[in-house]
Amino acid sequence: MKIMLLLILLSLLLAAGFLLVYLWAARQGQFDDDYTPSVRILFDDKTPEQEENRTTVTAKNNEELT
């Protein structure tokens, strides 16, 4: 019976710890991003070809500057 009391107390301490961490995170603004999730699907992912073209254009611009 003593082990049951110990397990209950440990579980309550663990739950209180998780609650404190959650409250700390909420106060620090970890859950404040309301805008990005709703529009994230509208942004196109960059394809490797776009990245390669951008790198090529940047290299050409750097050569013109020197």
N, C-alpha and C positions, 0 to 999 in steps of 0.2 A: 504494500500500500504506500510505503514511503517513496518508492520509485515513481508511482503515478503522480504524487504531489510534486516531485522534482521535475518530471517531464512537463507537467502543466505550467510550472513556474518558468521553466526554460522556454517553452513555446510562447508564453506571454511576453517574456523579455525580448525574444526574437521578433515578435510581431510589433512591439513598441519600437524596437530599433528600425524596422522597415518603415513604420509610420513617421518617425523622426527624419529619416533620410528623404522620404517623399515630401514632407513639409518643407525641409530645407531646400530641396530642388525647386519646389513650386515658388518659394520666396525669392530664389535666385533668378527666376525667369526662364527656367529650362523648358517650359511648356507654353511660351508666349507666341510662337510663330503661327499666326492664324492665316496669313496670306499665301505663303509658298505652297502648302499641300494642295490647295484648290486650283492652282494654275500650273503646277509642275507638269501635268500631262500635256499642256499646250506647247511646251518648249521642245524643240527638236534636239535629238542627240547628235553630236558631231560624228560624222563618219570618218574613217581613216583617210579617205580621199580628201575631205575638206581640211583635215589637219595637215596633210602633205602639201596641199595647195597653199595653205596659209604659211607654212614654213618656207616654201619656195619663194613666195612673194616677199616675205620678210628678209630672206637672204639676198634677193635682188635689190631691195631697198637699201640694205646695208652696204652692198657693193657700190651703189650709186653715191652714197655719202662719203666713201673713202676716196 
